Amino acid sequence: MTQLTNPRVTLSAGVAMWSCQQRESVVNLFICADKALYEAKHAGKNKVIPYQ
């Protein structure tokens, strides 16, 4: 069920994953999530994009 808000709110999100085996730095994790976020913003509104 879709509900509307006033004012209208949209969400774009970028998702990055961290695992114990990869040992990515926290900084690199945020960089990956940020790249995915901007990909989501360019894809349109209300998108969640995982970092590839």
CHARMM internal coordinates of N, CA and C (Angstrom, degrees):
IC EDIT
DIST 1 N 1 CA 1.4348
DIST 1 CA 1 C 1.5232
ANGL 1 N 1 CA 1 C 108.42
DIST 1 C 2 N 1.3071
ANGL 1 CA 1 C 2 N 116.71
DIHE 1 N 1 CA 1 C 2 N 127.37
DIST 2 N 2 CA 1.4482
ANGL 1 C 2 N 2 CA 121.90
DIHE 1 CA 1 C 2 N 2 CA 178.69
DIST 2 CA 2 C 1.5198
ANGL 2 N 2 CA 2 C 109.27
DIHE 1 C 2 N 2 CA 2 C -95.78
DIST 2 C 3 N 1.3121
ANGL 2 CA 2 C 3 N 115.83
DIHE 2 N 2 CA 2 C 3 N 130.89
DIST 3 N 3 CA 1.4559
ANGL 2 C 3 N 3 CA 120.59
DIHE 2 CA 2 C 3 N 3 CA 176.01
DIST 3 CA 3 C 1.5199
ANGL 3 N 3 CA 3 C 108.50
DIHE 2 C 3 N 3 CA 3 C -117.20
DIST 3 C 4 N 1.3061
ANGL 3 CA 3 C 4 N 116.41
DIHE 3 N 3 CA 3 C 4 N 141.50
DIST 4 N 4 CA 1.4496
ANGL 3 C 4 N 4 CA 121.56
DIHE 3 CA 3 C 4 N 4 CA 178.01
DIST 4 CA 4 C 1.5150
ANGL 4 N 4 CA 4 C 109.80
DIHE 3 C 4 N 4 CA 4 C -99.09
DIST 4 C 5 N 1.3125
ANGL 4 CA 4 C 5 N 114.95
DIHE 4 N 4 CA 4 C 5 N 148.23
DIST 5 N 5 CA 1.4636
ANGL 4 C 5 N 5 CA 121.07
DIHE 4 CA 4 C 5 N 5 CA 175.87
DIST 5 CA 5 C 1.5184
ANGL 5 N 5 CA 5 C 108.16
DIHE 4 C 5 N 5 CA 5 C -115.46
DIST 5 C 6 N 1.3006
ANGL 5 CA 5 C 6 N 115.75
DIHE 5 N 5 CA 5 C 6 N 161.45
DIST 6 N 6 CA 1.4445
ANGL 5 C 6 N 6 CA 120.29
DIHE 5 CA 5 C 6 N 6 CA 176.71
DIST 6 CA 6 C 1.5140
ANGL 6 N 6 CA 6 C 107.77
DIHE 5 C 6 N 6 CA 6 C -126.74
DIST 6 C 7 N 1.3183
ANGL 6 CA 6 C 7 N 121.40
DIHE 6 N 6 CA 6 C 7 N 110.32
DIST 7 N 7 CA 1.4526
ANGL 6 C 7 N 7 CA 125.85
DIHE 6 CA 6 C 7 N 7 CA 4.04
DIST 7 CA 7 C 1.5310
ANGL 7 N 7 CA 7 C 112.02
DIHE 6 C 7 N 7 CA 7 C -73.88
DIST 7 C 8 N 1.3265
ANGL 7 CA 7 C 8 N 116.27
DIHE 7 N 7 CA 7 C 8 N 163.41
DIST 8 N 8 CA 1.4609
ANGL 7 C 8 N 8 CA 121.12
DIHE 7 CA 7 C 8 N 8 CA -179.05
DIST 8 CA 8 C 1.5308
ANGL 8 N 8 CA 8 C 110.07
DIHE 7 C 8 N 8 CA 8 C -66.02
DIST 8 C 9 N 1.3084
ANGL 8 CA 8 C 9 N 115.74
DIHE 8 N 8 CA 8 C 9 N 137.77
DIST 9 N 9 CA 1.4605
ANGL 8 C 9 N 9 CA 122.31
DIHE 8 CA 8 C 9 N 9 CA -178.90
DIST 9 CA 9 C 1.5223
ANGL 9 N 9 CA 9 C 108.32
DIHE 8 C 9 N 9 CA 9 C -121.66
DIST 9 C 10 N 1.3312
ANGL 9 CA 9 C 10 N 115.94
DIHE 9 N 9 CA 9 C 10 N 134.33
DIST 10 N 10 CA 1.4691
ANGL 9 C 10 N 10 CA 120.62
DIHE 9 CA 9 C 10 N 10 CA 174.61
DIST 10 CA 10 C 1.5252
ANGL 10 N 10 CA 10 C 107.73
DIHE 9 C 10 N 10 CA 10 C -123.92
DIST 10 C 11 N 1.3226
ANGL 10 CA 10 C 11 N 116.01
DIHE 10 N 10 CA 10 C 11 N 164.27
DIST 11 N 11 CA 1.4511
ANGL 10 C 11 N 11 CA 120.46
DIHE 10 CA 10 C 11 N 11 CA -178.44
DIST 11 CA 11 C 1.5155
ANGL 11 N 11 CA 11 C 110.03
DIHE 10 C 11 N 11 CA 11 C -138.68
DIST 11 C 12 N 1.3187
ANGL 11 CA 11 C 12 N 116.03
DIHE 11 N 11 CA 11 C 12 N 130.67
DIST 12 N 12 CA 1.4571
ANGL 11 C 12 N 12 CA 122.38
DIHE 11 CA 11 C 12 N 12 CA 170.08
DIST 12 CA 12 C 1.5192
ANGL 12 N 12 CA 12 C 106.31
DIHE 11 C 12 N 12 CA 12 C -120.95
DIST 12 C 13 N 1.3322
ANGL 12 CA 12 C 13 N 116.31
DIHE 12 N 12 CA 12 C 13 N 136.36
DIST 13 N 13 CA 1.4639
ANGL 12 C 13 N 13 CA 119.27
DIHE 12 CA 12 C 13 N 13 CA -177.25
DIST 13 CA 13 C 1.5185
ANGL 13 N 13 CA 13 C 110.51
DIHE 12 C 13 N 13 CA 13 C -139.18
DIST 13 C 14 N 1.3109
ANGL 13 CA 13 C 14 N 115.36
DIHE 13 N 13 CA 13 C 14 N 145.22
DIST 14 N 14 CA 1.4550
ANGL 13 C 14 N 14 CA 122.39
DIHE 13 CA 13 C 14 N 14 CA 172.43
DIST 14 CA 14 C 1.5179
ANGL 14 N 14 CA 14 C 108.04
DIHE 13 C 14 N 14 CA 14 C -115.01
DIST 14 C 15 N 1.3151
ANGL 14 CA 14 C 15 N 116.06
DIHE 14 N 14 CA 14 C 15 N 136.39
DIST 15 N 15 CA 1.4630
ANGL 14 C 15 N 15 CA 120.77
DIHE 14 CA 14 C 15 N 15 CA -175.53
DIST 15 CA 15 C 1.5234
ANGL 15 N 15 CA 15 C 109.67
DIHE 14 C 15 N 15 CA 15 C -120.69
DIST 15 C 16 N 1.3072
ANGL 15 CA 15 C 16 N 116.33
DIHE 15 N 15 CA 15 C 16 N 130.30
DIST 16 N 16 CA 1.4588
ANGL 15 C 16 N 16 CA 122.43
DIHE 15 CA 15 C 16 N 16 CA 174.33
DIST 16 CA 16 C 1.5199
ANGL 16 N 16 CA 16 C 107.82
DIHE 15 C 16 N 16 CA 16 C -124.51
DIST 16 C 17 N 1.3122
ANGL 16 CA 16 C 17 N 115.92
DIHE 16 N 16 CA 16 C 17 N 146.90
DIST 17 N 17 CA 1.4597
ANGL 16 C 17 N 17 CA 120.68
DIHE 16 CA 16 C 17 N 17 CA -176.63
DIST 17 CA 17 C 1.5249
ANGL 17 N 17 CA 17 C 110.79
DIHE 16 C 17 N 17 CA 17 C -112.15
DIST 17 C 18 N 1.3235
ANGL 17 CA 17 C 18 N 114.91
DIHE 17 N 17 CA 17 C 18 N 141.60
DIST 18 N 18 CA 1.4563
ANGL 17 C 18 N 18 CA 121.51
DIHE 17 CA 17 C 18 N 18 CA 177.00
DIST 18 CA 18 C 1.5151
ANGL 18 N 18 CA 18 C 107.98
DIHE 17 C 18 N 18 CA 18 C -117.84
DIST 18 C 19 N 1.3179
ANGL 18 CA 18 C 19 N 117.04
DIHE 18 N 18 CA 18 C 19 N 139.42
DIST 19 N 19 CA 1.4613
ANGL 18 C 19 N 19 CA 120.08
DIHE 18 CA 18 C 19 N 19 CA 175.42
DIST 19 CA 19 C 1.5251
ANGL 19 N 19 CA 19 C 109.35
DIHE 18 C 19 N 19 CA 19 C -136.01
DIST 19 C 20 N 1.2988
ANGL 19 CA 19 C 20 N 116.07
DIHE 19 N 19 CA 19 C 20 N 156.55
DIST 20 N 20 CA 1.4680
ANGL 19 C 20 N 20 CA 121.48
DIHE 19 CA 19 C 20 N 20 CA -179.86
DIST 20 CA 20 C 1.5263
ANGL 20 N 20 CA 20 C 111.51
DIHE 19 C 20 N 20 CA 20 C -64.60
DIST 20 C 21 N 1.3250
ANGL 20 CA 20 C 21 N 117.17
DIHE 20 N 20 CA 20 C 21 N -30.50
DIST 21 N 21 CA 1.4577
ANGL 20 C 21 N 21 CA 120.64
DIHE 20 CA 20 C 21 N 21 CA -177.97
DIST 21 CA 21 C 1.5253
ANGL 21 N 21 CA 21 C 112.44
DIHE 20 C 21 N 21 CA 21 C -71.89
DIST 21 C 22 N 1.3273
ANGL 21 CA 21 C 22 N 118.23
DIHE 21 N 21 CA 21 C 22 N -35.17
DIST 22 N 22 CA 1.4591
ANGL 21 C 22 N 22 CA 120.91
DIHE 21 CA 21 C 22 N 22 CA -176.60
DIST 22 CA 22 C 1.5209
ANGL 22 N 22 CA 22 C 112.96
DIHE 21 C 22 N 22 CA 22 C -81.93
DIST 22 C 23 N 1.3004
ANGL 22 CA 22 C 23 N 116.97
DIHE 22 N 22 CA 22 C 23 N -31.54
DIST 23 N 23 CA 1.4637
ANGL 22 C 23 N 23 CA 122.58
DIHE 22 CA 22 C 23 N 23 CA 179.02
DIST 23 CA 23 C 1.5333
ANGL 23 N 23 CA 23 C 112.82
DIHE 22 C 23 N 23 CA 23 C 54.25
DIST 23 C 24 N 1.3317
ANGL 23 CA 23 C 24 N 116.58
DIHE 23 N 23 CA 23 C 24 N 44.02
DIST 24 N 24 CA 1.4611
ANGL 23 C 24 N 24 CA 120.88
DIHE 23 CA 23 C 24 N 24 CA 175.13
DIST 24 CA 24 C 1.5224
ANGL 24 N 24 CA 24 C 109.03
DIHE 23 C 24 N 24 CA 24 C -65.73
DIST 24 C 25 N 1.3167
ANGL 24 CA 24 C 25 N 116.41
DIHE 24 N 24 CA 24 C 25 N 150.24
DIST 25 N 25 CA 1.4586
ANGL 24 C 25 N 25 CA 118.89
DIHE 24 CA 24 C 25 N 25 CA 175.11
DIST 25 CA 25 C 1.5300
ANGL 25 N 25 CA 25 C 108.64
DIHE 24 C 25 N 25 CA 25 C -75.13
DIST 25 C 26 N 1.3107
ANGL 25 CA 25 C 26 N 115.84
DIHE 25 N 25 CA 25 C 26 N 157.29
DIST 26 N 26 CA 1.4591
ANGL 25 C 26 N 26 CA 120.83
DIHE 25 CA 25 C 26 N 26 CA 178.05
DIST 26 CA 26 C 1.5294
ANGL 26 N 26 CA 26 C 109.51
DIHE 25 C 26 N 26 CA 26 C -61.58
DIST 26 C 27 N 1.3075
ANGL 26 CA 26 C 27 N 117.00
DIHE 26 N 26 CA 26 C 27 N -39.63
DIST 27 N 27 CA 1.4653
ANGL 26 C 27 N 27 CA 121.19
DIHE 26 CA 26 C 27 N 27 CA 179.28
DIST 27 CA 27 C 1.5277
ANGL 27 N 27 CA 27 C 109.76
DIHE 26 C 27 N 27 CA 27 C -60.68
DIST 27 C 28 N 1.3274
ANGL 27 CA 27 C 28 N 117.58
DIHE 27 N 27 CA 27 C 28 N -46.71
DIST 28 N 28 CA 1.4569
ANGL 27 C 28 N 28 CA 121.23
DIHE 27 CA 27 C 28 N 28 CA -179.75
DIST 28 CA 28 C 1.5317
ANGL 28 N 28 CA 28 C 110.86
DIHE 27 C 28 N 28 CA 28 C -64.26
DIST 28 C 29 N 1.3214
ANGL 28 CA 28 C 29 N 117.32
DIHE 28 N 28 CA 28 C 29 N -36.58
DIST 29 N 29 CA 1.4583
ANGL 28 C 29 N 29 CA 121.19
DIHE 28 CA 28 C 29 N 29 CA 177.62
DIST 29 CA 29 C 1.5275
ANGL 29 N 29 CA 29 C 110.30
DIHE 28 C 29 N 29 CA 29 C -60.30
DIST 29 C 30 N 1.3326
ANGL 29 CA 29 C 30 N 117.83
DIHE 29 N 29 CA 29 C 30 N -44.20
DIST 30 N 30 CA 1.4612
ANGL 29 C 30 N 30 CA 121.51
DIHE 29 CA 29 C 30 N 30 CA 178.68
DIST 30 CA 30 C 1.5303
ANGL 30 N 30 CA 30 C 111.49
DIHE 29 C 30 N 30 CA 30 C -67.91
DIST 30 C 31 N 1.3187
ANGL 30 CA 30 C 31 N 117.50
DIHE 30 N 30 CA 30 C 31 N -36.02
DIST 31 N 31 CA 1.4633
ANGL 30 C 31 N 31 CA 120.65
DIHE 30 CA 30 C 31 N 31 CA 177.38
DIST 31 CA 31 C 1.5205
ANGL 31 N 31 CA 31 C 110.17
DIHE 30 C 31 N 31 CA 31 C -62.91
DIST 31 C 32 N 1.3260
ANGL 31 CA 31 C 32 N 117.60
DIHE 31 N 31 CA 31 C 32 N -43.98
DIST 32 N 32 CA 1.4643
ANGL 31 C 32 N 32 CA 121.82
DIHE 31 CA 31 C 32 N 32 CA 179.12
DIST 32 CA 32 C 1.5299
ANGL 32 N 32 CA 32 C 111.04
DIHE 31 C 32 N 32 CA 32 C -64.13
DIST 32 C 33 N 1.3185
ANGL 32 CA 32 C 33 N 117.23
DIHE 32 N 32 CA 32 C 33 N -43.48
DIST 33 N 33 CA 1.4662
ANGL 32 C 33 N 33 CA 120.81
DIHE 32 CA 32 C 33 N 33 CA 178.70
DIST 33 CA 33 C 1.5274
ANGL 33 N 33 CA 33 C 110.44
DIHE 32 C 33 N 33 CA 33 C -64.28
DIST 33 C 34 N 1.3196
ANGL 33 CA 33 C 34 N 117.51
DIHE 33 N 33 CA 33 C 34 N -38.56
DIST 34 N 34 CA 1.4576
ANGL 33 C 34 N 34 CA 121.90
DIHE 33 CA 33 C 34 N 34 CA 178.99
DIST 34 CA 34 C 1.5278
ANGL 34 N 34 CA 34 C 111.26
DIHE 33 C 34 N 34 CA 34 C -64.88
DIST 34 C 35 N 1.3390
ANGL 34 CA 34 C 35 N 117.42
DIHE 34 N 34 CA 34 C 35 N -41.72
DIST 35 N 35 CA 1.4644
ANGL 34 C 35 N 35 CA 120.86
DIHE 34 CA 34 C 35 N 35 CA 176.72
DIST 35 CA 35 C 1.5229
ANGL 35 N 35 CA 35 C 110.82
DIHE 34 C 35 N 35 CA 35 C -61.13
DIST 35 C 36 N 1.3250
ANGL 35 CA 35 C 36 N 116.35
DIHE 35 N 35 CA 35 C 36 N -43.14
DIST 36 N 36 CA 1.4631
ANGL 35 C 36 N 36 CA 120.54
DIHE 35 CA 35 C 36 N 36 CA 178.84
DIST 36 CA 36 C 1.5251
ANGL 36 N 36 CA 36 C 110.73
DIHE 35 C 36 N 36 CA 36 C -66.33
DIST 36 C 37 N 1.3248
ANGL 36 CA 36 C 37 N 117.93
DIHE 36 N 36 CA 36 C 37 N -36.82
DIST 37 N 37 CA 1.4552
ANGL 36 C 37 N 37 CA 121.63
DIHE 36 CA 36 C 37 N 37 CA 177.72
DIST 37 CA 37 C 1.5239
ANGL 37 N 37 CA 37 C 111.00
DIHE 36 C 37 N 37 CA 37 C -60.30
DIST 37 C 38 N 1.3350
ANGL 37 CA 37 C 38 N 117.01
DIHE 37 N 37 CA 37 C 38 N -47.08
DIST 38 N 38 CA 1.4628
ANGL 37 C 38 N 38 CA 119.37
DIHE 37 CA 37 C 38 N 38 CA -178.78
DIST 38 CA 38 C 1.5212
ANGL 38 N 38 CA 38 C 111.48
DIHE 37 C 38 N 38 CA 38 C -68.50
DIST 38 C 39 N 1.3160
ANGL 38 CA 38 C 39 N 117.57
DIHE 38 N 38 CA 38 C 39 N -30.39
DIST 39 N 39 CA 1.4651
ANGL 38 C 39 N 39 CA 120.63
DIHE 38 CA 38 C 39 N 39 CA 173.43
DIST 39 CA 39 C 1.5339
ANGL 39 N 39 CA 39 C 109.75
DIHE 38 C 39 N 39 CA 39 C -64.90
DIST 39 C 40 N 1.3204
ANGL 39 CA 39 C 40 N 116.95
DIHE 39 N 39 CA 39 C 40 N -41.28
DIST 40 N 40 CA 1.4706
ANGL 39 C 40 N 40 CA 121.19
DIHE 39 CA 39 C 40 N 40 CA 177.77
DIST 40 CA 40 C 1.5249
ANGL 40 N 40 CA 40 C 110.94
DIHE 39 C 40 N 40 CA 40 C -64.09
DIST 40 C 41 N 1.3277
ANGL 40 CA 40 C 41 N 117.36
DIHE 40 N 40 CA 40 C 41 N -41.54
DIST 41 N 41 CA 1.4607
ANGL 40 C 41 N 41 CA 120.49
DIHE 40 CA 40 C 41 N 41 CA 179.76
DIST 41 CA 41 C 1.5247
ANGL 41 N 41 CA 41 C 111.15
DIHE 40 C 41 N 41 CA 41 C -63.83
DIST 41 C 42 N 1.3172
ANGL 41 CA 41 C 42 N 116.78
DIHE 41 N 41 CA 41 C 42 N -38.37
DIST 42 N 42 CA 1.4621
ANGL 41 C 42 N 42 CA 120.28
DIHE 41 CA 41 C 42 N 42 CA 179.79
DIST 42 CA 42 C 1.5256
ANGL 42 N 42 CA 42 C 111.77
DIHE 41 C 42 N 42 CA 42 C -74.05
DIST 42 C 43 N 1.3221
ANGL 42 CA 42 C 43 N 117.72
DIHE 42 N 42 CA 42 C 43 N -23.13
DIST 43 N 43 CA 1.4740
ANGL 42 C 43 N 43 CA 121.69
DIHE 42 CA 42 C 43 N 43 CA -179.25
DIST 43 CA 43 C 1.5247
ANGL 43 N 43 CA 43 C 111.94
DIHE 42 C 43 N 43 CA 43 C -78.95
DIST 43 C 44 N 1.3069
ANGL 43 CA 43 C 44 N 117.65
DIHE 43 N 43 CA 43 C 44 N -16.78
DIST 44 N 44 CA 1.4653
ANGL 43 C 44 N 44 CA 121.16
DIHE 43 CA 43 C 44 N 44 CA 179.89
DIST 44 CA 44 C 1.5069
ANGL 44 N 44 CA 44 C 110.60
DIHE 43 C 44 N 44 CA 44 C 128.17
DIST 44 C 45 N 1.3226
ANGL 44 CA 44 C 45 N 115.00
DIHE 44 N 44 CA 44 C 45 N -177.21
DIST 45 N 45 CA 1.4622
ANGL 44 C 45 N 45 CA 120.29
DIHE 44 CA 44 C 45 N 45 CA -176.93
DIST 45 CA 45 C 1.5240
ANGL 45 N 45 CA 45 C 111.18
DIHE 44 C 45 N 45 CA 45 C -80.39
DIST 45 C 46 N 1.3367
ANGL 45 CA 45 C 46 N 114.26
DIHE 45 N 45 CA 45 C 46 N 155.33
DIST 46 N 46 CA 1.4654
ANGL 45 C 46 N 46 CA 122.01
DIHE 45 CA 45 C 46 N 46 CA 175.79
DIST 46 CA 46 C 1.5260
ANGL 46 N 46 CA 46 C 112.83
DIHE 45 C 46 N 46 CA 46 C 58.02
DIST 46 C 47 N 1.3198
ANGL 46 CA 46 C 47 N 115.60
DIHE 46 N 46 CA 46 C 47 N 50.66
DIST 47 N 47 CA 1.4682
ANGL 46 C 47 N 47 CA 121.33
DIHE 46 CA 46 C 47 N 47 CA 179.24
DIST 47 CA 47 C 1.5182
ANGL 47 N 47 CA 47 C 109.85
DIHE 46 C 47 N 47 CA 47 C -120.31
DIST 47 C 48 N 1.3402
ANGL 47 CA 47 C 48 N 115.31
DIHE 47 N 47 CA 47 C 48 N 143.84
DIST 48 N 48 CA 1.4610
ANGL 47 C 48 N 48 CA 122.61
DIHE 47 CA 47 C 48 N 48 CA 171.86
DIST 48 CA 48 C 1.5247
ANGL 48 N 48 CA 48 C 105.56
DIHE 47 C 48 N 48 CA 48 C -122.04
DIST 48 C 49 N 1.3309
ANGL 48 CA 48 C 49 N 116.48
DIHE 48 N 48 CA 48 C 49 N 119.89
DIST 49 N 49 CA 1.4561
ANGL 48 C 49 N 49 CA 121.63
DIHE 48 CA 48 C 49 N 49 CA -176.41
DIST 49 CA 49 C 1.5315
ANGL 49 N 49 CA 49 C 109.33
DIHE 48 C 49 N 49 CA 49 C -119.52
DIST 49 C 50 N 1.3244
ANGL 49 CA 49 C 50 N 117.64
DIHE 49 N 49 CA 49 C 50 N 125.86
DIST 50 N 50 CA 1.4639
ANGL 49 C 50 N 50 CA 119.64
DIHE 49 CA 49 C 50 N 50 CA 173.42
DIST 50 CA 50 C 1.5242
ANGL 50 N 50 CA 50 C 110.38
DIHE 49 C 50 N 50 CA 50 C -81.23
DIST 50 C 51 N 1.3165
ANGL 50 CA 50 C 51 N 116.58
DIHE 50 N 50 CA 50 C 51 N 147.07
DIST 51 N 51 CA 1.4634
ANGL 50 C 51 N 51 CA 120.94
DIHE 50 CA 50 C 51 N 51 CA 176.12
DIST 51 CA 51 C 1.5219
ANGL 51 N 51 CA 51 C 108.63
DIHE 50 C 51 N 51 CA 51 C -69.35
DIST 51 C 52 N 1.3199
ANGL 51 CA 51 C 52 N 116.54
DIHE 51 N 51 CA 51 C 52 N 132.76
DIST 52 N 52 CA 1.4777
ANGL 51 C 52 N 52 CA 121.38
DIHE 51 CA 51 C 52 N 52 CA 179.93
DIST 52 CA 52 C 1.4992
ANGL 52 N 52 CA 52 C 110.08
DIHE 51 C 52 N 52 CA 52 C -102.94
END
COOR INIT
IC SEED 1 N 1 CA 1 C
IC BUILD
